[in-house]
Structures are given as C-alpha cells and as structure tokens.
C-alpha cells in the first residue's frame, strides 16, 4: 500500500471513529442532563445547587463539543446537508439574535444591534448561517463575557455587505484562541469558505471584531 493511500485510510478511520464516538456519547450525556434537571427541582443546600450548576455547564460544554466534532467530520466528508437559497440577512439576524437574547441577559451583557431597515440578501444555507452565528455567540459568552457586551452590525456598500460581531473582552491571539475553541471556529471557517464568503478577526486588549463579508455575484 502506498504511503498516500495509507494516510488517506488512516484519516478515514479517524473520522469514522469521531462520528461513532459522537453518536455513542449523546445518549449518556442526555441522561445526565435529565437527572440534573430533576435534581434542580428538589430542595437542597446552596452549595449543592451551585455544584449542579457547574456540572450542568460542563455537560453542556461537552455536548456542544461533541456536536461540533460530529458536524466538522461531516463537513470534511462533504456529507453535511447544504441547501442554498436567498436569505434576507436583516430578518434572519433578528430571529437568530432573539433566540440568544435570554442568555445574553442572564450574563448581564449589553446587546447592540445595528441592522438596516432595507433587506440585504445573501446566497447561502440558512442552517449553516445559524450554525455560524451560534458558534460565534458561544465564543463570545465563553471567552469574552467579562466585557459585558456583544454587538451585531450589518451594512452594505455597493456589491459588498458585511456582518460584524463585536465584543469588549480582553482580546485574543487568533491561533491560541483557535486551539481553545478549535472545533467551533474550524466549523465557522469551513462553512464560510464553502459558501464563498470571507472573514477576518481583529482583536486588541479592548475587544474583538469578527467580520464576515459577502460579495454579490455579477
């Protein structure tokens, strides 16, 4: 067997293993979360309640990681469903942000939303765009919530339109941050490129701007 063929076979085995593990871990994690929910409804000491909250947060983190691993493997194998359509981005973002609003409030985050009154259309898959927004919002909550701020700004100039998601956290180095939240940002990167979009990260000690740019086809 040639070295290239062997590497390809080993990579396929790794991807198959990730998909299998992701599937097998979902059921026990769901069971754990169900029991945590039941215990939260019982009377118990404050320190026990606090411990349950920590456990629930960690289980949710692992669950999201497994979901991202599974999705990333599907993307690598080009098996992640893609259905392109024309998306009204202002309308889409209002709906997406509204779903996150309770969590932003819970984290005492100021939410600044700057969306145009007129429609701005992108070609893409709505579910992919939802996944991108979800991963970036999770990213802000997990790594920049100390800034107590998240902003969304959608603008259009000629044939270019852009979405910027901002925070006021302490900033990060792109490479080190990708390692911390690697799979989530890897999915964002893969989906953005597959949809023909571009993105950039500008980060300082005063905060981070993540900008996604769409260029209308001629």
Backbone bond lengths (Angstrom), bond angles and torsions (degrees), N, CA, C in turn:
res aa  C-N    CA-C-N  psi(-1)  N-CA   C-N-CA  omega(-1)  CA-C   N-CA-C  phi
1 X - - - 1.472 - - 1.533 109.60 -
2 X 1.345 117.02 132.82 1.447 121.35 179.74 1.528 110.51 -68.97
3 X 1.350 114.31 153.35 1.468 119.68 -178.27 1.521 111.24 -58.56
4 X 1.350 115.98 -41.00 1.466 119.56 179.89 1.510 112.50 -64.28
5 X 1.333 116.32 -40.66 1.464 120.48 178.38 1.518 110.81 -65.99
6 X 1.344 116.18 -38.89 1.465 120.27 -179.84 1.528 110.80 -65.67
7 X 1.344 116.67 -42.13 1.459 120.51 178.36 1.524 110.67 -63.37
8 X 1.329 116.52 -40.98 1.461 120.24 179.29 1.530 110.76 -64.54
9 X 1.333 116.14 -40.23 1.462 120.34 179.09 1.525 110.88 -66.73
10 X 1.337 116.90 -40.69 1.461 120.94 178.47 1.523 111.08 -65.12
11 X 1.328 116.43 -39.60 1.461 120.34 178.13 1.526 110.68 -64.14
12 X 1.329 116.35 -41.00 1.458 120.40 178.37 1.522 110.70 -63.96
13 X 1.333 116.92 -39.55 1.467 120.77 177.72 1.527 110.84 -63.43
14 X 1.344 116.46 -40.59 1.469 120.00 178.31 1.528 110.55 -62.93
15 X 1.324 115.68 -43.84 1.462 119.28 -179.47 1.524 111.49 -66.11
16 X 1.334 116.37 -40.15 1.469 119.92 177.54 1.525 110.47 -63.63
17 X 1.337 116.61 -38.33 1.471 120.72 179.48 1.518 110.76 -65.33
18 X 1.333 116.86 -42.69 1.465 120.62 178.71 1.523 110.77 -61.15
19 X 1.328 116.76 -44.59 1.460 120.61 -179.97 1.527 110.84 -63.58
20 X 1.327 116.53 -40.76 1.459 120.60 -179.96 1.525 111.19 -66.82
21 X 1.334 116.75 -45.38 1.460 120.49 179.27 1.525 111.04 -64.90
22 X 1.319 116.39 -40.59 1.468 119.94 179.75 1.523 110.22 -59.36
23 X 1.317 115.82 -43.59 1.468 120.54 -179.99 1.522 110.98 -66.33
24 X 1.345 117.32 -43.79 1.465 121.29 -175.82 1.521 112.82 -69.66
25 X 1.329 117.75 -27.30 1.463 121.02 -176.99 1.525 113.14 -84.85
26 X 1.312 117.19 -17.47 1.464 120.01 -177.39 1.533 111.89 -61.91
27 X 1.339 117.43 -45.18 1.468 121.13 -175.63 1.527 112.32 -63.21
28 X 1.352 120.25 -51.09 1.467 118.48 178.95 1.525 113.60 -62.36
29 X 1.328 117.13 -34.79 1.461 119.42 178.22 1.526 110.92 -66.39
30 X 1.319 116.92 -39.97 1.468 120.71 176.77 1.524 110.37 -62.29
31 X 1.324 116.73 -40.65 1.469 121.20 178.66 1.521 110.57 -62.96
32 X 1.340 116.95 -44.46 1.464 121.24 179.11 1.520 110.69 -60.06
33 X 1.322 117.14 -44.91 1.461 120.65 -178.76 1.526 111.63 -66.22
34 X 1.321 117.08 -34.66 1.462 120.81 177.12 1.518 110.75 -63.03
35 X 1.328 116.87 -44.65 1.468 120.59 179.32 1.529 111.90 -67.83
36 X 1.338 116.34 -36.16 1.464 118.96 176.72 1.520 110.03 -62.53
37 X 1.324 116.64 -42.75 1.462 121.29 179.86 1.528 110.54 -61.47
38 X 1.315 116.50 -42.85 1.467 120.71 179.23 1.528 111.09 -64.23
39 X 1.319 116.32 -40.57 1.469 119.98 -179.17 1.517 111.99 -68.03
40 X 1.339 116.61 -31.44 1.460 119.75 179.57 1.519 112.22 -64.43
41 X 1.325 117.08 -24.63 1.464 121.17 179.91 1.533 112.86 -83.24
42 X 1.333 116.04 -3.91 1.460 120.63 178.78 1.530 110.19 -94.98
43 X 1.326 115.67 153.77 1.460 119.76 175.60 1.523 108.99 -76.22
44 X 1.333 115.08 133.33 1.471 119.14 -178.96 1.513 109.32 -158.96
45 X 1.302 115.27 166.88 1.462 120.93 -178.85 1.529 110.59 -64.25
46 X 1.328 115.35 154.03 1.462 121.03 -177.12 1.525 111.79 -59.26
47 X 1.334 117.21 -41.16 1.466 119.25 -178.31 1.533 111.73 -65.94
48 X 1.346 116.74 -31.04 1.461 120.81 176.91 1.532 109.74 -70.50
49 X 1.335 116.78 -41.80 1.462 120.76 176.77 1.525 110.85 -59.65
50 X 1.329 116.35 -43.02 1.460 120.76 179.80 1.523 111.16 -64.69
51 X 1.320 116.18 -39.06 1.471 120.32 177.86 1.519 110.74 -64.29
52 X 1.338 116.65 -40.03 1.463 120.47 178.08 1.524 111.32 -63.01
53 X 1.328 116.34 -38.49 1.466 120.01 179.11 1.531 110.33 -64.03
54 X 1.326 116.10 -41.20 1.465 120.10 178.30 1.522 110.60 -63.77
55 X 1.340 115.98 -44.88 1.467 120.80 179.26 1.526 110.48 -61.44
56 X 1.335 116.27 -44.35 1.462 120.97 -178.88 1.526 110.67 -62.11
57 X 1.333 116.29 -41.06 1.469 120.81 179.20 1.524 111.10 -63.58
58 X 1.336 116.03 -42.99 1.461 120.00 -179.32 1.531 111.43 -68.49
59 X 1.322 116.52 -38.50 1.471 120.03 177.85 1.523 109.96 -64.35
60 X 1.335 116.17 -40.67 1.463 120.05 178.49 1.525 110.45 -63.49
61 X 1.336 116.49 -39.65 1.466 120.74 178.72 1.529 110.72 -61.94
62 X 1.348 116.15 -46.17 1.463 120.54 179.54 1.526 110.54 -64.05
63 X 1.327 116.04 -40.87 1.461 120.71 179.20 1.531 110.97 -61.12
64 X 1.335 116.56 -43.71 1.468 120.64 178.02 1.524 110.79 -64.72
65 X 1.336 116.11 -39.24 1.457 120.06 179.55 1.526 111.24 -63.40
66 X 1.323 116.37 -43.82 1.467 121.01 178.39 1.525 110.37 -62.17
67 X 1.330 115.86 -43.19 1.465 120.28 179.14 1.520 110.67 -61.66
68 X 1.336 116.22 -41.53 1.455 120.36 179.20 1.529 111.79 -67.33
69 X 1.337 116.86 -40.21 1.463 120.60 177.76 1.526 110.81 -60.54
70 X 1.322 115.04 -44.78 1.463 120.61 179.85 1.529 110.52 -62.57
71 X 1.319 115.47 -46.02 1.471 120.02 -178.77 1.523 111.08 -65.37
72 X 1.329 116.45 -41.04 1.465 119.96 -179.23 1.524 111.11 -64.30
73 X 1.327 116.48 -39.12 1.464 120.39 177.56 1.525 110.58 -64.05
74 X 1.335 116.87 -41.00 1.466 120.15 176.54 1.526 110.96 -62.39
75 X 1.339 116.13 -39.87 1.457 120.05 178.95 1.528 111.13 -63.26
76 X 1.341 116.39 -42.78 1.464 120.58 179.67 1.520 110.97 -61.87
77 X 1.329 115.88 -36.00 1.468 120.95 -179.75 1.524 112.89 -88.63
78 X 1.339 115.90 4.01 1.469 122.08 -177.93 1.529 111.57 54.64
79 X 1.328 115.05 40.23 1.466 120.99 178.69 1.527 111.99 -112.78
80 X 1.329 116.39 3.30 1.464 120.31 178.73 1.528 107.65 -80.85
81 X 1.332 118.66 121.71 1.478 121.03 -175.04 1.529 111.80 -56.66
82 X 1.313 116.17 133.53 1.463 121.63 179.00 1.526 109.48 -130.25
83 X 1.329 115.90 120.50 1.471 121.17 -179.42 1.527 108.08 -128.87
84 X 1.296 114.96 100.46 1.461 120.14 -175.75 1.523 110.86 -78.47
85 X 1.324 115.07 139.28 1.460 121.59 176.56 1.515 108.52 -154.74
86 X 1.316 116.33 174.41 1.453 121.29 176.40 1.529 108.58 -86.23
87 X 1.335 116.11 123.53 1.464 121.12 -174.65 1.519 110.08 -114.66
88 X 1.331 116.00 125.33 1.463 121.66 172.82 1.526 106.49 -77.08
89 X 1.328 117.64 101.19 1.454 121.52 -170.23 1.527 113.42 -67.02
90 X 1.316 118.18 -36.17 1.467 119.97 179.25 1.525 110.04 -63.45
91 X 1.312 116.06 -45.77 1.468 120.42 178.15 1.523 111.33 -65.40
92 X 1.339 116.24 -43.26 1.462 121.48 179.51 1.532 111.16 -60.10
93 X 1.334 116.57 -43.98 1.463 120.05 -177.34 1.530 112.04 -68.76
94 X 1.324 116.97 -37.61 1.464 118.76 177.06 1.530 110.43 -58.23
95 X 1.315 116.08 -43.39 1.461 121.02 179.57 1.526 111.22 -66.98
96 X 1.322 117.11 -44.51 1.467 121.48 -178.05 1.524 111.59 -65.46
97 X 1.335 117.02 -44.41 1.463 121.23 -178.82 1.520 110.40 -66.29
98 X 1.339 117.11 -37.93 1.467 120.82 179.37 1.524 111.24 -59.25
99 X 1.330 117.25 -35.07 1.462 120.61 179.13 1.528 111.96 -68.80
100 X 1.326 116.61 -27.99 1.463 120.85 -179.64 1.526 112.78 -90.51
101 X 1.319 116.95 -14.83 1.470 120.89 -171.19 1.539 113.52 -55.80
102 X 1.350 119.57 -44.41 1.472 118.69 179.26 1.527 113.03 -57.76
103 X 1.320 117.39 -37.58 1.463 120.36 179.39 1.523 111.24 -71.70
104 X 1.332 117.21 -37.81 1.463 120.14 175.42 1.534 110.00 -60.78
105 X 1.329 116.56 -43.21 1.460 120.59 178.79 1.523 111.24 -63.67
106 X 1.331 115.61 -41.55 1.468 120.57 179.66 1.534 111.17 -60.70
107 X 1.332 115.98 -33.38 1.464 121.27 179.93 1.529 112.02 -90.35
108 X 1.353 116.96 8.70 1.471 122.50 179.59 1.528 112.25 56.42
109 X 1.321 115.85 42.41 1.456 120.75 -179.01 1.527 110.90 -100.28
110 X 1.314 115.35 132.65 1.462 120.19 171.64 1.525 108.01 -73.31
111 X 1.329 116.95 135.43 1.456 121.56 -179.01 1.522 108.89 -116.31
112 X 1.325 116.37 117.73 1.464 122.41 179.77 1.526 108.09 -109.06
113 X 1.330 116.52 115.46 1.464 121.43 -176.48 1.524 109.26 -116.49
114 X 1.322 116.76 118.91 1.470 121.89 178.81 1.527 107.72 -123.05
115 X 1.327 114.33 96.03 1.459 121.22 -179.69 1.523 109.08 -121.95
116 X 1.317 118.18 141.46 1.467 120.99 -178.55 1.527 111.52 -72.05
117 X 1.308 115.96 155.38 1.469 120.24 177.57 1.528 111.15 -74.37
118 X 1.346 116.02 -28.62 1.459 119.34 179.45 1.530 110.05 -87.79
119 X 1.320 115.60 160.17 1.463 121.05 -178.60 1.529 111.20 -76.68
120 X 1.318 115.85 140.62 1.460 123.24 171.81 1.520 106.60 -123.43
121 X 1.323 116.73 120.36 1.460 120.20 -173.40 1.531 112.00 -104.04
122 X 1.327 114.91 135.83 1.463 122.76 171.91 1.519 108.38 -119.92
123 X 1.330 116.50 149.01 1.455 121.12 170.35 1.532 107.96 -92.10
124 X 1.329 116.22 124.30 1.450 119.47 -179.97 1.513 111.47 178.09
125 X 1.306 115.81 -175.87 1.463 122.49 178.60 1.526 108.32 -99.09
126 X 1.316 117.91 124.78 1.463 122.04 -177.30 1.531 111.14 -59.34
127 X 1.328 117.48 -42.42 1.464 120.25 -178.99 1.527 111.36 -66.84
128 X 1.321 116.69 -36.14 1.460 119.25 175.91 1.530 110.39 -65.38
129 X 1.321 116.42 -43.29 1.463 120.26 178.69 1.528 111.09 -63.23
130 X 1.331 116.59 -39.27 1.467 120.45 176.38 1.528 110.53 -61.11
131 X 1.328 115.88 -42.04 1.457 120.09 -179.64 1.523 111.12 -64.29
132 X 1.319 116.47 -40.28 1.462 120.93 177.93 1.527 110.53 -61.74
133 X 1.324 116.68 -49.63 1.470 121.10 -179.70 1.525 110.35 -61.87
134 X 1.329 117.07 -44.75 1.467 120.61 -179.74 1.521 111.16 -59.71
135 X 1.330 117.33 -46.20 1.466 120.23 -178.86 1.527 112.04 -64.66
136 X 1.334 116.66 -38.30 1.460 119.62 179.77 1.527 111.57 -71.76
137 X 1.326 117.58 -36.56 1.471 120.50 176.15 1.529 110.41 -66.48
138 X 1.329 116.98 -43.40 1.461 120.65 175.91 1.516 110.31 -58.55
139 X 1.320 115.28 -39.83 1.459 120.99 -179.60 1.527 111.26 -59.51
140 X 1.328 116.46 -44.80 1.464 121.10 -179.95 1.523 110.42 -65.06
141 X 1.331 117.00 -45.42 1.468 120.36 -178.20 1.527 111.50 -63.72
142 X 1.314 117.02 -38.61 1.465 120.02 -176.89 1.527 113.75 -79.91
143 X 1.340 116.76 -29.95 1.459 118.39 -171.42 1.528 114.80 -121.27
144 X 1.328 118.38 -8.26 1.467 118.81 -176.30 1.521 112.79 -140.79
145 X 1.332 117.82 17.56 1.462 118.84 -176.27 1.528 112.55 -69.48
146 X 1.353 116.67 -15.15 1.466 118.37 178.23 1.523 111.31 -64.65
147 X 1.350 116.78 -18.77 1.455 120.03 177.21 1.506 113.20 -80.35
148 X 1.349 117.11 -10.18 1.473 122.98 177.49 1.535 112.93 52.70
149 X 1.337 115.30 37.74 1.466 117.95 -177.29 1.523 110.31 -154.92
150 X 1.339 115.46 141.52 1.455 121.64 167.53 1.520 107.68 -144.79
151 X 1.318 115.34 135.69 1.457 120.11 -177.96 1.519 111.96 -126.44
152 X 1.325 115.47 146.69 1.466 122.30 178.03 1.533 107.80 -127.97
153 X 1.323 116.73 125.05 1.466 120.44 -178.39 1.524 109.33 -135.96
154 X 1.327 115.70 121.51 1.465 122.31 179.18 1.520 108.59 -116.02
155 X 1.334 116.62 123.29 1.474 120.45 -178.79 1.522 109.35 -137.47
156 X 1.328 114.58 160.10 1.461 120.63 176.82 1.516 110.00 -133.95
157 X 1.339 115.40 134.57 1.456 121.97 175.23 1.519 107.75 -134.65
158 X 1.332 115.17 110.28 1.469 121.84 -178.40 1.537 109.71 58.00
159 X 1.340 118.12 -121.97 1.459 119.60 -177.40 1.526 112.84 -93.82
160 X 1.335 116.89 5.76 1.461 121.48 178.41 1.526 110.46 -110.55
161 X 1.319 116.81 137.81 1.461 121.28 170.92 1.512 107.48 -133.38
162 X 1.327 116.01 152.13 1.458 119.74 -175.33 1.518 111.65 -142.46
163 X 1.316 114.42 147.92 1.456 122.81 172.74 1.517 107.55 -115.03
164 X 1.329 116.55 125.99 1.455 121.27 178.38 1.527 108.97 -117.37
165 X 1.327 116.15 126.36 1.459 122.72 174.95 1.521 107.41 -109.66
166 X 1.330 116.06 120.96 1.461 121.25 -172.80 1.520 111.46 -118.67
167 X 1.329 115.36 152.28 1.460 120.73 170.94 1.527 108.71 -139.58
168 X 1.313 117.12 171.70 1.463 122.84 178.77 1.521 110.61 -119.49
169 X 1.333 115.45 35.10 1.457 120.56 177.26 1.516 111.17 -75.75
170 X 1.325 116.38 -170.17 1.461 121.52 -175.00 1.520 112.96 -83.19
171 X 1.344 116.97 2.18 1.454 120.42 177.92 1.515 112.02 82.48
172 X 1.321 115.63 169.42 1.459 119.88 179.64 1.509 110.97 -157.66
173 X 1.322 113.85 157.78 1.454 121.03 170.08 1.505 107.61 -82.79
174 X 1.319 118.32 129.76 1.465 121.12 -172.95 1.519 112.18 -55.66
175 X 1.320 117.23 -43.79 1.463 120.19 -176.66 1.519 111.93 -67.19
176 X 1.349 116.94 -46.12 1.458 118.84 -178.96 1.513 110.85 -68.16
177 X 1.329 117.02 -36.44 1.453 120.05 -179.73 1.519 110.82 -68.36
178 X 1.329 116.29 -35.83 1.461 120.00 178.23 1.518 110.00 -63.09
179 X 1.330 117.41 -35.28 1.461 120.17 178.15 1.520 110.83 -66.47
180 X 1.347 117.12 -38.14 1.456 120.61 -179.11 1.522 111.37 -68.70
181 X 1.288 116.42 -40.41 1.461 120.46 -176.83 1.522 108.50 -124.65
182 X 1.353 114.87 42.14 1.455 121.76 -166.49 1.496 115.94 -55.50
183 X 1.324 118.28 -50.44 1.456 119.81 -173.97 1.526 110.75 -66.51
184 X 1.326 116.57 -41.43 1.459 119.67 -179.73 1.517 112.45 -59.78
185 X 1.339 116.99 -47.05 1.459 120.29 179.43 1.527 111.49 -73.38
186 X 1.329 116.92 -29.07 1.467 119.75 176.38 1.522 110.35 -64.74
187 X 1.325 116.74 -39.02 1.466 120.94 176.80 1.526 110.22 -64.94
188 X 1.329 116.28 -44.06 1.470 120.14 176.86 1.520 109.79 -57.03
189 X 1.328 116.83 -48.11 1.454 121.64 -178.49 1.532 111.37 -61.04
190 X 1.333 116.30 -46.72 1.471 120.38 -178.21 1.520 111.62 -64.36
191 X 1.328 117.28 -44.40 1.460 120.59 -178.19 1.522 111.49 -67.41
192 X 1.324 116.43 -40.84 1.460 120.11 179.16 1.531 110.48 -61.09
193 X 1.318 116.17 -45.66 1.470 119.56 -178.68 1.527 111.48 -67.41
194 X 1.340 117.26 -39.76 1.462 120.55 -179.44 1.524 111.70 -64.17
195 X 1.340 116.51 -30.52 1.463 120.09 179.74 1.525 112.56 -87.83
196 X 1.339 116.68 3.12 1.457 120.35 178.24 1.518 113.57 77.19
197 X 1.333 117.38 20.53 1.457 121.97 176.86 1.528 108.93 -94.73
198 X 1.328 115.88 170.19 1.463 121.08 171.44 1.521 108.20 -128.28
199 X 1.342 116.35 158.08 1.459 118.78 178.28 1.514 110.29 -147.87
200 X 1.331 114.69 158.63 1.457 120.95 179.61 1.524 108.89 -146.13
201 X 1.330 115.17 155.36 1.461 121.98 178.61 1.520 108.53 -123.69
202 X 1.328 116.10 123.98 1.469 121.21 174.69 1.524 107.21 -118.29
203 X 1.332 115.71 117.63 1.464 119.49 -174.09 1.527 111.33 -131.90
204 X 1.331 115.33 134.94 1.460 122.51 173.10 1.528 107.50 -132.11
205 X 1.319 116.11 179.66 1.469 120.23 178.54 1.526 111.74 -68.10
206 X 1.334 116.42 -9.05 1.466 120.90 -179.06 1.527 112.66 -100.24
207 X 1.326 117.26 -4.91 1.458 118.61 179.54 1.516 112.26 148.66
208 X 1.320 114.49 178.95 1.464 121.19 -175.69 1.520 110.61 -134.16
209 X 1.327 115.96 137.60 1.463 122.85 171.90 1.523 108.48 -114.89
210 X 1.324 116.21 125.33 1.457 121.33 172.85 1.522 107.16 -111.80
211 X 1.316 115.39 119.23 1.470 120.12 -175.20 1.524 110.26 -115.21
212 X 1.337 115.41 130.46 1.463 122.73 175.81 1.520 107.65 -113.26
213 X 1.334 116.03 129.15 1.471 120.44 -173.46 1.527 110.17 -117.65
214 X 1.327 114.73 134.69 1.465 122.15 175.90 1.514 109.69 -117.53
215 X 1.333 115.77 131.10 1.466 120.70 177.52 1.527 108.44 -111.49
216 X 1.311 115.56 120.52 1.456 120.64 -179.99 1.523 109.71 -65.75
217 X 1.326 116.16 137.19 1.460 120.40 179.62 1.518 109.76 -75.05
218 X 1.304 115.01 152.34 1.473 119.89 -178.35 1.522 111.07 -72.00
